[in-house]
């Protein structure tokens, strides 16, 4: 399942109660920030960050193995690099 961080009116929405610090709400309202959209963006960003963290964790051994291989053998196709 892929979650887009872009807002779309075509997305089915459902109401949700969220508790936020009063000062944060007041400041957002002073700045005309849409709280629902801000929450949506923040949750989307948190989901993306957690998925990246889990991917790195799940693939840590393969990444370490590849890095070790590069240390031992050099970069693949390094002879074709022009920089």
C-alpha positions as CSV (number, residue, x, y, z in Angstrom):
1,X,0.0,0.0,0.0
2,X,1.4,3.3,-1.0
3,X,0.4,6.6,0.7
4,X,0.8,9.8,-1.2
5,X,1.8,12.9,0.7
6,X,-0.1,15.1,-1.8
7,X,-3.6,16.1,-0.7
8,X,-6.5,14.9,-2.9
9,X,-10.2,15.6,-2.6
10,X,-10.8,12.2,-4.2
11,X,-9.6,10.4,-1.1
12,X,-12.3,9.0,1.1
13,X,-12.0,10.8,4.5
14,X,-13.3,9.9,7.9
15,X,-13.6,12.1,11.0
16,X,-11.1,11.5,13.8
17,X,-10.8,13.2,17.2
18,X,-7.3,14.4,17.9
19,X,-6.0,16.1,21.0
20,X,-3.4,18.8,20.5
21,X,-1.8,21.4,22.9
22,X,-4.0,24.5,23.1
23,X,-1.1,26.8,22.3
24,X,-0.4,24.9,19.1
25,X,-4.0,25.1,18.0
26,X,-4.2,28.8,18.7
27,X,-1.0,29.6,16.8
28,X,-2.1,27.5,13.8
29,X,-5.5,29.3,13.7
30,X,-3.7,32.7,13.9
31,X,-1.7,31.7,10.9
32,X,-4.8,30.3,9.0
33,X,-3.3,26.8,9.0
34,X,-5.8,24.1,8.2
35,X,-5.4,21.7,11.1
36,X,-6.9,18.7,9.3
37,X,-4.5,19.1,6.4
38,X,-1.5,19.8,8.7
39,X,-2.3,16.6,10.6
40,X,-2.6,14.7,7.4
41,X,0.8,15.9,6.2
42,X,2.4,15.2,9.5
43,X,1.0,11.7,9.7
44,X,2.0,11.1,6.0
45,X,5.6,12.2,6.8
46,X,5.7,10.0,9.9
47,X,4.5,7.0,7.9
48,X,7.2,7.6,5.3
49,X,9.9,8.0,7.9
50,X,8.9,4.8,9.7
51,X,8.7,2.8,6.5
52,X,12.2,4.0,5.6
53,X,13.5,3.1,9.0
54,X,12.0,-0.3,8.9
55,X,13.4,-0.9,5.3
56,X,16.9,0.1,6.5
57,X,16.6,-2.2,9.5
58,X,15.3,-5.2,7.4
59,X,18.0,-4.7,4.8
60,X,20.9,-3.8,7.1
61,X,22.7,-7.1,6.6
62,X,22.5,-6.9,2.8
63,X,23.7,-3.3,2.8
64,X,26.6,-4.2,5.1
65,X,27.5,-7.2,2.8
66,X,27.4,-5.0,-0.3
67,X,29.6,-2.3,1.3
68,X,32.1,-4.9,2.4
69,X,32.1,-6.3,-1.2
70,X,32.8,-2.8,-2.6
71,X,35.6,-2.3,-0.1
72,X,37.2,-5.6,-1.2
73,X,36.6,-5.3,-4.9
74,X,36.0,-1.6,-5.7
75,X,33.0,-0.1,-7.3
76,X,31.4,-2.1,-10.1
77,X,32.1,-0.6,-13.5
78,X,34.5,1.9,-11.9
79,X,36.7,1.6,-15.1
80,X,33.9,3.3,-17.1
81,X,33.6,6.3,-14.8
82,X,34.6,9.6,-16.3
83,X,35.0,11.6,-13.1
